[in-house]
């Protein structure tokens, strides 16, 4: 062991300055990658949840708010799953936002069957266009209860206990609950890419929230108090931005002490994923369009992981080219890959995201290109993406 250490020290001593710089830089970015996974993402697989309250009186009344624009088929198939939740006291407020299809007829038919369904309609005005934020605000104002659970018209709860699991976090001091909004598992590579992307985004915002630094949630599965919404003056600080009703709002109101996370499988919502790469690209561009409004500190925090990831691969290649302790650098890269994919695999199992890990390594590389492409597109074309 002593001989091996001495040999390594001698090799390091004989390295040139640029070789030492590459080697040190490689080690630094390896450590940054391990830091993200072991300090933040590991929290997601170690989180322990309390049992559900057994007494119905412990569940506060709540309002589910859904905005729908031309969602006739989705309302027909998915809304009943929301209306048939096993929850003692709740209402469902659907905002029919300027729909030109038969959404009104579908909602009218469902109201006859489900008394808890309430509908608010926004009529189209040629002189005035608005974003989803107005529809959400209308729905929130119409809600009778202080606790709100938000989802989308193209989503449905994975179980009839969805509201119970979300509401189990409505304890003293909690004002925001971040849920998991996944996508239906279907055949094809695109479906796996969409679900892997969703999984890694969840690792980020759940991990940071569990580290008491919440910064976003997803509108497909999110809960907060109506009183908190109006205390923040709703979406007033970013009313002119089409997106941001979930991430920018959560960034403003979530604190280390008022935010909880809920991602047990029974609390998931599922959405129908995009069927083509181009439609998924447009959806991701819209989601990413709010990133420029993040604080510099948050941008640095979130950007450091993908930056360190690409630099690890680049610097590893340079250590091989310039013969900088190739065995040690290979061992370090393998360590990073094993740690990352072990944590990701356990998280995927916990979130019931199946049959993804065989392409997880390739997503690790492809996502660097994919998000760089999105950032370039959004920078060159600043036209806002509609909801």
KOLTITI-235821 format. One record per atom (N, C-alpha, C): x, y, z. Coordinates in steps of 0.02 Angstrom, whole numbers, padded with zeros to 5 digits, always signed. Each point is the difference from the previous one (the first is absolute). Example, Ala and Ser with C-alpha at 12.3 -4.5 7.8 and 13.67 -1.06 7.14 Angstrom:
+00660-00284+00390/-00045+00059+00000/+00045+00060+00000/-00018+00053-00036/+00042+00059+00003/-00039+00055+00037/
END
This chain:
+00042-00060+00000/-00042+00060+00000/+00044+00062+00000/+00053-00001+00043/+00045+00057+00005/+00037+00010-00066/+00019-00056-00032/+00036+00003-00064/-00046+00030-00053/-00064-00021-00001/-00048+00025-00049/-00011+00075+00008/-00007+00022+00063/-00009+00071+00014/+00059+00041-00023/+00059-00025+00014/+00061+00035-00021/+00004+00004-00076/-00020-00054-00034/+00002-00001-00073/-00048+00051-00028/-00060+00004+00029/-00050+00049-00024/+00026+00071+00011/+00029+00012+00059/+00027+00067+00015/+00055+00019-00048/+00041-00048-00019/+00054+00014-00047/-00028+00016-00069/-00052-00038-00020/-00031+00014-00065/-00030+00070-00001/-00035+00018+00055/-00030+00067+00004/+00054+00053-00002/+00055-00011+00035/+00054+00049+00002/+00029+00011-00070/+00002-00052-00041/+00029+00006-00067/-00049+00026-00053/-00063+00011+00020/-00048+00027-00047/+00016+00073-00014/-00016+00021-00061/+00008+00071-00018/-00055+00041+00033/+00007+00066-00002/-00049+00044+00031/-00069-00010-00030/-00005-00003-00067/-00066-00007-00031/-00031-00067+00016/+00041-00052+00008/-00026-00066+00019/-00028+00002+00071/+00035+00035+00045/-00023+00006+00069/-00066+00040+00002/-00004+00052-00040/-00061+00041-00002/-00059-00042-00023/+00010-00039-00053/-00054-00043-00026/-00020-00052+00053/+00050-00030+00032/-00014-00051+00051/-00038+00029+00059/+00021+00057+00024/-00034+00032+00057/-00071+00021-00019/-00007+00029-00060/-00067+00021-00023/-00046-00061-00005/+00025-00055-00026/-00040-00061-00006/-00024-00022+00069/+00045-00001+00048/-00017-00021+00068/-00053+00046+00031/+00008+00066-00011/-00047+00049+00028/-00071-00012-00027/-00006-00011-00066/-00066-00008-00029/-00029-00069+00016/+00042-00050+00010/-00024-00065+00025/-00031+00010+00069/+00033+00037+00043/-00026+00013+00068/-00065+00039-00002/-00006+00047-00048/-00062+00039-00006/-00058-00046-00020/+00013-00046-00047/-00051-00048-00020/-00022-00043+00059/+00048-00025+00037/-00016-00041+00059/-00037+00040+00052/+00017+00064+00007/-00033+00044+00048/-00074+00006-00016/-00018+00010-00063/-00071+00006-00018/-00038-00064+00016/+00029-00057-00016/-00036-00063+00009/-00002-00022+00073/+00055+00009+00036/+00003-00024+00069/-00029+00049+00051/-00001+00064-00016/-00026+00049+00046/-00073+00018-00014/-00020+00001-00064/-00068+00021-00017/-00043-00059-00023/+00019-00034-00053/-00043-00051-00030/-00008-00061+00045/+00050-00015+00040/-00006-00056+00046/-00057+00010+00050/-00016+00063+00015/-00054+00015+00047/-00067-00027-00026/-00008-00002-00066/-00064-00021-00029/-00012-00074+00015/+00053-00041+00000/-00010-00072+00013/+00002-00016+00074/+00022+00047+00041/+00003-00012+00072/-00060+00030+00038/-00040+00040-00034/-00057+00033+00032/-00049-00051+00028/-00021+00010+00062/-00050-00042+00031/-00064+00040+00010/-00056-00031-00017/-00065+00034+00006/-00039-00027+00060/-00041+00043+00028/-00045-00021+00054/-00059-00038-00028/-00030-00041+00041/-00061-00036-00021/-00057+00049-00009/-00048-00019-00041/-00059+00042-00011/-00042+00004+00064/-00028+00059+00014/-00047+00005+00057/-00060-00047-00011/-00021-00033+00053/-00056-00047-00006/-00068+00034+00010/+00000+00056+00034/-00062+00035+00015/-00014+00051-00055/-00060-00004-00031/-00017+00046-00053/-00001+00073+00022/-00011+00011+00065/-00002+00068+00025/+00068+00033-00003/+00053-00039-00009/+00067+00028-00004/+00017+00026-00070/-00045-00012-00048/+00011+00024-00068/-00040+00065-00010/+00033+00055-00015/-00037+00063-00010/-00037+00000-00066/-00054+00038-00006/-00033+00006-00065/+00047+00033-00050/-00004-00020-00063/+00045+00028-00050/-00037+00009-00066/+00032+00039-00043/-00027+00013-00067/+00052-00020-00052/-00020-00043-00046/+00043-00017-00058/-00016+00050-00055/+00052+00033-00026/-00009+00050-00053/+00033-00025-00064/-00040-00001-00054/+00024-00024-00065/-00019+00051-00053/+00049+00020-00040/-00013+00044-00058/-00002-00042-00063/-00049+00013-00043/-00008-00041-00060/-00015+00044-00060/+00038-00009-00052/-00013+00035-00064/-00001-00052-00055/-00058-00011-00029/-00009-00049-00053/+00025-00070+00022/-00024-00021+00058/+00021-00064+00029/-00059-00049+00003/-00043+00002-00050/-00061-00041+00000/+00014-00073+00017/+00045-00032-00037/+00013-00071+00009/+00033-00014+00068/+00048+00042+00019/+00033-00010+00064/-00049+00008+00059/-00043+00049-00004/-00050+00009+00053/-00046-00061+00005/-00018-00025-00057/-00046-00058-00002/+00031-00062+00033/+00066-00010-00012/+00032-00061+00024/+00033+00007+00068/+00027+00060+00014/+00041+00008+00060/-00035+00033+00058/-00045+00047-00014/-00032+00036+00055/-00038-00045+00048/-00034-00053-00023/-00034-00045+00048/+00048-00029+00052/+00063-00012-00018/+00048-00027+00048/+00016+00050+00055/-00006+00064-00016/+00009+00052+00051/-00063+00005+00043/-00057-00007-00032/-00064+00007+00035/-00018-00061+00043/+00035-00055-00008/-00015-00061+00037/+00054-00016+00052/+00032+00052+00025/+00051-00009+00052/-00031-00020+00066/+00037-00042+00036/-00021-00020+00068/+00025+00054+00048/-00040+00053+00006/+00019+00056+00043/-00064+00029+00031/+00001+00015+00065/-00063+00018+00033/-00034+00063-00023/+00037+00053-00015/-00032+00064-00015/+00042+00039-00051/-00022-00001-00063/+00036+00038-00051/-00047+00019-00057/+00020+00050-00037/-00034+00021-00060/+00050+00001-00057/-00025-00001-00061/+00043+00005-00060/-00024+00060-00040/+00044+00049-00008/-00016+00060-00038/+00036-00004-00067/-00039-00004-00054/+00029-00001-00067/-00012+00067-00034/+00053+00031-00024/-00007+00062-00037/+00002-00017-00075/-00057+00007-00032/-00005-00013-00072/+00023+00064-00036/+00062+00000-00021/+00033+00061-00022/-00002+00008-00076/-00052+00035-00024/-00005+00018-00071/+00001-00062-00046/-00029-00054+00022/+00000-00061-00041/-00047+00008-00060/+00022-00026-00058/-00042+00003-00060/-00025-00070-00019/+00016-00049+00040/-00024-00069-00013/-00063-00012+00043/-00014-00061+00015/-00060-00017+00039/+00014-00009+00074/+00050+00035+00025/+00017-00006+00071/-00059+00019+00044/-00038+00050-00021/-00056+00023+00041/-00053-00055+00007/-00012-00038-00054/-00049-00054+00003/+00024-00057+00043/+00064-00015-00004/+00029-00053+00041/-00006+00019+00074/+00017+00061+00016/-00003+00023+00069/-00072+00002+00026/-00045+00020-00042/-00071+00002+00019/-00025-00071+00016/+00021-00048-00041/-00020-00069+00011/+00030-00027+00065/+00063+00016+00013/+00033-00024+00061/-00030+00032+00062/-00022+00062-00005/-00030+00033+00058/-00064-00035+00023/-00036-00029-00047/-00061-00036+00018/+00015-00063+00041/+00058-00028-00011/+00019-00061+00035/+00040+00014+00063/+00038+00054+00000/+00045+00015+00056/-00017+00069+00030/-00036+00003+00055/-00020+00064+00030/+00059+00042+00024/+00057-00032+00013/+00058+00038+00025/+00035+00040-00056/-00020-00011-00062/+00032+00035-00056/-00031+00069-00009/+00043+00051-00002/-00021+00069-00013/+00038+00025-00061/-00033+00037-00043/+00029+00022-00063/-00003+00076-00005/+00056+00030-00018/+00003+00072-00014/+00024+00008-00072/-00035+00041-00038/+00015+00007-00071/+00028+00069-00016/+00054+00001-00038/+00027+00063-00026/-00015+00002-00074/-00038+00050-00021/-00018+00007-00071/+00058+00032-00039/+00007-00021-00062/+00052+00028-00042/-00016+00072-00019/+00051+00042+00003/-00007+00071-00017/+00054+00016-00052/-00021+00019-00059/+00048+00014-00054/+00046+00059+00017/-00023+00044+00044/+00040+00059+00016/+00047-00012+00059/-00008-00058+00032/+00040-00012+00060/+00023-00073+00001/+00064-00009+00002/+00028-00068+00006/+00032-00007+00069/+00000-00059+00025/+00027-00011+00067/+00035-00067+00004/+00037-00009+00053/+00038-00062+00011/-00036-00045+00050/+00030-00056+00014/-00027-00048+00048/-00006+00032+00069/+00043+00049+00015/+00000+00030+00066/-00067+00033+00016/-00031+00031-00049/-00066+00030+00012/-00051-00054+00016/+00001-00054-00039/-00047-00055+00012/+00010-00030+00069/+00063-00008+00020/+00014-00027+00067/-00025+00048+00054/+00012+00064-00010/-00023+00049+00049/-00075-00001+00007/-00036-00006-00057/-00073-00005+00002/-00021-00062+00039/+00033-00056-00013/-00017-00062+00035/+00014+00004+00074/+00056+00030+00018/+00019+00007+00071/-00050+00046+00037/-00020+00053-00033/-00049+00045+00031/-00067-00036+00010/-00016-00044-00047/-00064-00036+00005/+00001-00056+00052/+00060-00023+00019/+00006-00055+00048/-00027+00021+00068/-00035-00046+00033/-00030+00014+00065/+00047-00013+00058/+00051-00042-00011/+00043-00022+00055/+00069+00032-00003/+00033+00002+00057/+00066+00031+00004/+00054-00043-00031/-00005-00066+00010/+00050-00044-00031/-00019-00015-00072/+00048+00012-00045/-00009-00011-00071/+00046-00056-00024/-00026-00044-00042/+00042-00049-00034/-00008+00012-00075/+00056+00012-00033/-00002+00017-00071/+00023-00059-00043/-00034-00010-00055/+00023-00047-00051/-00025+00025-00068/+00016-00037-00053/-00019+00021-00067/-00054-00046-00029/-00034+00024-00051/-00055-00038-00030/+00025-00063-00035/+00063-00001-00020/+00026-00060-00033/+00035-00047+00049/-00014+00009+00065/+00029-00042+00053/-00055-00039+00035/+00019-00054+00031/-00046-00036+00044/+00038-00029+00058/-00031-00007+00058/+00034-00028+00058/+00013-00074-00008/+00057-00022+00025/+00019-00070-00007/-00043-00046+00044/-00026+00028+00054/-00043-00040+00044/-00056+00044+00026/-00051-00033+00031/-00055+00039+00028/+00017+00027+00069/+00063-00009+00022/+00024+00027+00064/+00044+00062-00011/+00004+00023-00061/+00044+00057-00017/-00010+00058+00048/-00061+00022+00010/-00012+00058+00043/+00017-00015+00073/-00012-00061+00022/+00018-00017+00069/+00076+00005+00012/+00038-00025-00049/+00073+00003+00007/+00025+00072-00002/-00026+00039-00046/+00020+00070-00003/-00019+00036+00065/-00062-00011+00023/-00025+00034+00059/+00033-00024+00065/+00031-00058-00001/+00034-00024+00060/+00058+00046+00019/+00021+00043-00046/+00053+00048+00013/-00025+00068+00022/-00067+00008+00004/-00029+00064+00020/+00003+00007+00076/+00060+00002+00027/+00010+00005+00072/+00014+00073+00018/+00006+00012+00065/+00013+00068+00023/+00064+00028-00031/-00007+00059-00029/+00058+00034-00029/+00009-00014-00074/-00027-00055-00026/+00008-00016-00071/-00050+00041-00041/+00025+00030-00053/-00042+00040-00044/+00007-00020-00073/+00053-00040-00015/+00013-00022-00069/+00018-00074+00002/-00030-00039-00045/+00018-00071-00007/+00018-00014-00072/+00061-00024-00011/+00024-00016-00067/-00013-00073-00015/-00038-00014-00053/-00016-00068-00019/+00038-00022-00062/-00010-00063-00019/+00034-00028-00059/-00051-00007-00056/+00015+00030-00057/-00042-00007-00059/+00037-00039-00053/-00016-00064-00006/+00034-00043-00048/-00038-00006-00065/+00025-00045-00043/-00031-00011-00066/-00014-00074-00009/-00052-00015-00037/-00017-00069-00014/+00057-00036-00035/+00013-00062+00022/+00052-00040-00032/-00029-00032-00063/+00032+00016-00056/-00021-00027-00065/+00061-00028-00036/-00011-00031-00056/+00055-00028-00039/+00036+00055-00037/+00064-00010-00013/+00037+00047-00041/+00054+00037+00039/+00051+00021-00035/+00057+00035+00029/-00020+00068+00027/-00042+00036-00038/-00020+00068+00021/-00034-00002+00068/-00043-00048+00012/-00035-00006+00064/+00050-00008+00057/+00051-00040-00011/+00051-00011+00052/+00040+00064+00012/+00014+00038-00052/+00036+00063+00008/-00041+00050+00040/-00065+00003-00016/-00045+00046+00036/-00002-00018+00074/-00005-00065+00015/-00006-00021+00069/+00066+00006+00038/+00056-00011-00035/+00065+00010+00032/+00010+00074+00016/-00018+00042-00046/+00005+00073+00011/-00041+00020+00061/-00061-00026+00004/-00044+00015+00057/+00030-00025+00065/+00029-00059-00002/+00031-00029+00060/+00058+00043+00025/+00044+00023-00045/+00057+00039+00020/-00020+00070+00024/-00052+00029-00031/-00026+00064+00024/-00026-00008+00072/-00035-00056+00012/-00027-00013+00067/+00057-00010+00051/+00052-00036-00019/+00057-00008+00044/+00027+00068+00021/+00001+00047-00047/+00024+00067+00014/-00045+00036+00049/-00064+00009-00017/-00040+00044+00042/-00020-00034+00066/-00007-00067+00001/-00011-00033+00064/+00063+00002+00043/+00057-00014-00031/+00063+00000+00038/+00015+00067+00031/-00008+00053-00038/+00013+00067+00027/-00051+00019+00052/-00063-00020-00010/-00052+00015+00051/+00015-00036+00065/+00022-00063-00005/+00017-00038+00060/+00062+00027+00035/+00041+00036-00039/+00059+00033+00029/-00019+00071+00024/-00066+00012+00004/-00027+00064+00024/+00017+00058-00045/+00002-00013-00065/+00010+00053-00050/-00050-00009-00057/-00064+00001+00014/-00049-00011-00054/+00002+00056-00051/-00009-00019-00064/+00002+00052-00051/-00053-00010-00055/-00032-00059-00004/-00051-00009-00052/-00045-00059+00017/-00055-00003-00036/-00044-00058+00001/-00027-00007-00071/-00044-00049-00010/-00031-00008-00066/-00075+00009+00007/-00029+00037-00047/-00072+00014+00003/-00044-00061-00009/+00029-00056-00021/-00038-00062-00008/-00019-00031+00067/+00037+00020+00052/-00013-00029+00067/+00032+00046+00052/-00039+00047+00024/+00025+00052+00044/-00056+00023+00046/+00017+00013+00063/-00050+00024+00048/+00027+00060+00037/-00043+00048+00013/+00019+00056+00043/-00064+00033+00025/+00009+00046+00047/-00057+00032+00031/-00024+00060-00041/-00065+00006-00004/-00030+00058-00034/+00022+00065+00033/+00003+00000+00066/+00021+00059+00036/+00072+00019-00017/+00043-00050-00011/+00069+00014-00021/+00002+00030-00069/-00044-00024-00044/-00003+00026-00068/-00016+00075+00000/-00050+00019+00039/-00020+00070+00001/+00048+00043+00041/+00031-00029+00050/+00052+00036+00037/+00057+00019-00046/+00015-00043-00049/+00053+00013-00049/-00025+00043-00058/-00063+00021+00002/-00033+00036-00055/-00001-00042-00063/-00012-00064+00009/-00007-00046-00056/+00062-00002-00043/-00010+00008-00065/+00056-00002-00048/+00021+00070-00021/-00014+00050+00042/+00011+00070-00019/+00072+00014-00020/+00048-00032+00031/+00070+00015-00013/+00024-00026-00068/-00039-00045-00030/+00020-00026-00066/-00062-00010-00044/-00047+00045+00008/-00063-00007-00036/+00009+00005-00076/+00052+00035-00022/+00011+00008-00072/+00036-00058-00032/+00017-00051+00038/+00036-00058-00026/-00049-00058-00006/-00003-00031-00058/-00049-00053-00012/+00008-00058+00049/+00060-00024+00009/+00013-00056+00045/+00017+00026+00069/+00015-00047+00045/+00022+00020+00067/-00054-00005+00053/-00060-00025-00017/-00052-00007+00050/+00017-00052+00053/+00049-00043-00015/+00023-00048+00050/+00069+00017+00027/+00051+00001-00043/+00068+00009+00026/+00013+00071+00027/-00019+00052-00038/+00013+00068+00024/-00041+00015+00062/-00062-00025+00002/-00042+00011+00059/+00029-00036+00061/+00018-00063-00008/+00029-00038+00056/+00065+00032+00023/+00040+00025-00046/+00062+00033+00018/-00012+00060+00046/-00056+00034-00011/-00017+00059+00039/-00026-00017+00070/-00040-00054+00005/-00036-00012+00062/+00028-00057+00043/+00039-00045-00030/+00026-00058+00037/+00058+00020+00044/+00000-00023+00061/+00055+00012+00047/+00021-00067+00030/+00058-00001+00034/+00022-00062+00032/-00050-00028+00051/-00039+00044+00031/-00045-00022+00053/-00072-00012-00021/-00020+00025-00059/-00071-00007-00019/-00012-00048-00057/+00052-00037-00021/-00005-00043-00059/+00011-00074+00017/-00045-00042-00026/+00006-00072+00008/+00001-00033-00069/+00024-00061-00003/+00001-00037-00062/-00040-00065+00009/-00033-00022-00054/-00040-00061+00002/+00008-00036-00067/+00035-00058+00001/+00010-00035-00063/-00009-00076+00008/-00040-00020+00050/-00019-00070+00002/-00042-00016-00062/+00006-00059-00029/-00035-00015-00063/-00075+00014+00001/-00033-00010+00057/-00072+00013+00004/-00016+00074-00008/+00050+00043+00008/-00011+00072-00004/+00019+00029-00069/+00020-00044-00046/+00021+00024-00065/-00060+00020-00044/+00013+00046-00046/-00045+00009-00056/+00037-00023-00063/-00038-00021-00049/+00029-00022-00064/-00029+00040-00057/+00042+00014-00049/-00022+00037-00059/+00015-00041-00062/-00035+00016-00053/+00014-00031-00065/+00060+00036-00030/+00055-00035-00014/+00060+00033-00026/-00008+00021-00073/+00042+00046-00021/+00001+00021-00070/+00020-00060-00044/-00029-00001-00060/+00010-00058-00044/+00057+00010-00050/+00019+00062-00011/+00054+00013-00048/+00054+00043+00033/+00060-00006-00027/+00057+00037+00028/-00012+00075-00006/-00029+00023-00055/-00010+00072-00010/-00049+00030+00050/-00054-00036+00015/-00049+00026+00049/+00030-00001+00070/+00040-00051+00015/+00034-00002+00065/+00049+00058+00005/+00036+00014-00054/+00048+00055-00001/-00035+00067+00014/-00059+00009-00031/-00038+00062+00012/-00022+00005+00073/-00023-00056+00027/-00020-00001+00070/+00058+00017+00046/+00059-00028-00013/+00058+00013+00041/+00024+00072-00008/-00006+00027-00059/+00019+00071-00010/-00044+00045+00041/-00064-00016+00004/-00046+00041+00040/+00018-00006+00074/+00013-00061+00022/+00018-00009+00071/+00065+00036+00017/+00047-00001-00047/+00066+00029+00014/+00001+00076-00008/-00053+00027-00030/-00001+00072-00014/+00002+00043+00063/-00019-00029+00057/+00001+00039+00063/+00069+00001+00032/+00046-00041-00024/+00066-00006+00032/+00037+00067+00003/-00011+00042-00050/+00036+00064-00001/-00023+00047+00056/-00056-00016+00031/-00025+00042+00055/+00022-00026+00069/+00038-00056+00000/+00027-00025+00063/+00055+00047+00024/+00012+00000+00064/+00055+00041+00028/+00067-00027-00024/+00050+00043+00001/+00067-00021-00021/+00026-00057+00043/-00014+00003+00064/+00022-00052+00046/-00031-00067-00018/-00066+00000-00015/-00034-00061-00018/+00024-00027-00067/+00010+00044-00048/+00026-00021-00066/+00068-00035+00008/+00043+00029+00043/+00066-00029+00012/-00007-00069+00032/-00045-00004+00050/-00012-00063+00036/-00023-00055-00047/-00049+00017-00042/-00030-00051-00045/+00046-00015-00059/+00038+00049-00021/+00043-00009-00059/+00064-00037+00016/+00018-00002+00065/+00064-00031+00018/+00000-00076-00012/-00058-00032+00010/-00001-00073-00010/+00012-00019-00073/-00038+00026-00049/+00015-00019-00069/+00068+00024-00024/+00022+00059+00025/+00066+00024-00020/+00055-00046+00026/-00005-00020+00063/+00051-00045+00027/-00004-00069-00034/-00059-00021-00020/-00008-00064-00033/+00038-00001-00067/-00011+00052-00040/+00034+00000-00066/+00075+00010+00008/+00020+00038+00051/+00072+00010+00010/+00034-00063+00025/-00036-00041+00038/+00029-00064+00022/+00016-00043-00060/-00046-00004-00049/+00013-00041-00059/+00056+00029-00043/+00000+00066-00008/+00052+00032-00040/+00069-00009+00033/+00003+00014+00064/+00065-00004+00035/+00024-00072+00006/-00047-00047+00007/+00020-00070+00001/+00034-00019-00066/-00030+00022-00055/+00029-00013-00066/+00071+00029-00005/+00009+00061+00027/+00066+00032-00001/+00050-00038+00043/-00023-00028+00057/+00047-00039+00042/+00025-00062-00037/-00042-00028-00043/+00022-00058-00040/+00047+00022-00056/-00019+00054-00033/+00042+00024-00055/+00070+00018+00024/+00004+00035+00057/+00064+00024+00025/+00030-00047+00054/-00030-00060+00006/+00026-00052+00045/+00011+00026+00071/-00053+00030+00028/+00003+00027+00068/-00033-00050+00047/+00039-00045+00028/-00025-00052+00046/-00064-00032-00028/+00004-00031-00058/-00060-00025-00034/-00039-00052+00042/+00035-00041+00039/-00036-00050+00040/-00040+00034+00056/+00029+00050+00031/-00034+00035+00055/-00059+00041-00028/+00011+00034-00057/-00054+00040-00029/-00058-00044-00023/+00017-00060-00026/-00053-00047-00020/-00039-00024+00060/+00037-00014+00054/-00033-00022+00062/-00046+00054+00028/+00021+00063-00004/-00041+00055+00024/-00063+00008-00042/+00007-00006-00066/-00058+00005-00044/-00049-00057+00014/+00026-00061+00009/-00044-00056+00015/-00035+00010+00067/+00035+00030+00048/-00031+00014+00065/-00059+00047-00008/+00010+00053-00040/-00054+00049-00012/-00060-00035-00033/+00014-00039-00052/-00053-00034-00037/-00038-00048+00046/+00036-00039+00041/-00032-00049+00044/-00044+00036+00052/+00027+00053+00031/-00039+00036+00051/-00062+00031-00032/+00008+00034-00056/-00056+00033-00033/-00054-00049-00020/+00020-00055-00031/-00050-00046-00026/-00031-00044+00055/+00036-00011+00054/-00030-00035+00057/-00054+00042+00032/+00015+00064+00012/-00050+00045+00030/-00059+00010-00047/+00015+00008-00065/-00054+00010-00049/-00045-00062-00004/+00031-00059+00001/-00039-00063-00005/-00046-00008+00060/+00026+00015+00060/-00042-00006+00060/-00056+00051-00001/+00016+00062-00022/-00051+00052-00005/-00053-00020-00051/+00021-00028-00057/-00048-00021-00051/-00046-00055+00027/+00028-00046+00039/-00041-00052+00030/-00049+00029+00050/+00023+00048+00040/-00043+00030+00050/-00057+00039-00032/+00014+00032-00056/-00051+00039-00035/-00038-00043-00051/+00015-00064-00001/-00033-00048-00046/+00007+00021-00073/+00060+00023-00017/+00017+00013-00070/+00040-00060-00025/-00033-00043-00038/+00028-00065-00017/+00033-00001-00070/+00047-00045-00007/+00032-00015-00064/+00033+00062-00031/+00037+00036+00042/+00034+00060-00024/+00076-00004+00006/+00024-00041+00046/+00071+00003+00017/+00046-00025-00055/-00026-00040-00047/+00045-00025-00053/+00020+00056-00049/-00035+00057+00002/+00022+00056-00043/+00018+00061+00042/+00004-00008+00066/+00013+00057+00044/+00069+00031-00014/+00050-00042-00014/+00067+00027-00014/-00001+00042-00063/-00036-00023-00051/-00002+00037-00063/-00040+00065+00008/-00052-00002+00043/-00036+00062+00015/+00046+00050+00035/+00044-00025+00042/+00048+00042+00035/+00041+00042-00050/+00017-00030-00056/+00037+00035-00052/-00046+00040-00046/-00055-00031-00022/-00046+00033-00047/-00031+00062+00030/-00015-00001+00065/-00033+00058+00031/+00043+00062-00002/+00066-00009+00000/+00044+00058-00005/-00010+00035-00067/-00003-00039-00054/-00014+00028-00066/-00070+00028-00004/-00049-00037+00028/-00070+00020-00006/-00013+00066+00034/+00025+00009+00060/-00013+00063+00036/+00041+00058-00028/+00059-00014-00026/+00038+00053-00033/-00038+00024-00062/-00029-00047-00036/-00041+00017-00058/-00060+00043+00019/-00034-00018+00055/-00058+00039+00023/+00020+00070+00019/+00056+00007+00035/+00023+00067+00021/+00017+00044-00060/+00031-00031-00050/+00017+00038-00061/-00063+00021-00036/-00048-00046-00007/-00064+00016-00033/-00035+00057+00036/-00004-00004+00066/-00036+00051+00038/+00036+00067+00000/+00066-00002-00006/+00039+00062-00003/-00010+00035-00067/+00001-00040-00054/-00007+00028-00067/-00072+00020-00016/-00048-00037+00028/-00071+00015-00011/-00033+00015+00066/-00009+00064+00015/-00025+00021+00065/-00076+00002+00003/-00034-00020-00054/-00073-00001+00002/-00022-00051+00051/-00046+00021+00044/-00022-00043+00055/-00042-00058-00026/+00010-00057+00033/-00036-00061-00017/-00068-00001+00036/-00053-00011-00037/-00068+00001+00029/-00014-00065+00036/-00046+00003+00048/-00018-00060+00038/-00049-00043-00039/
END
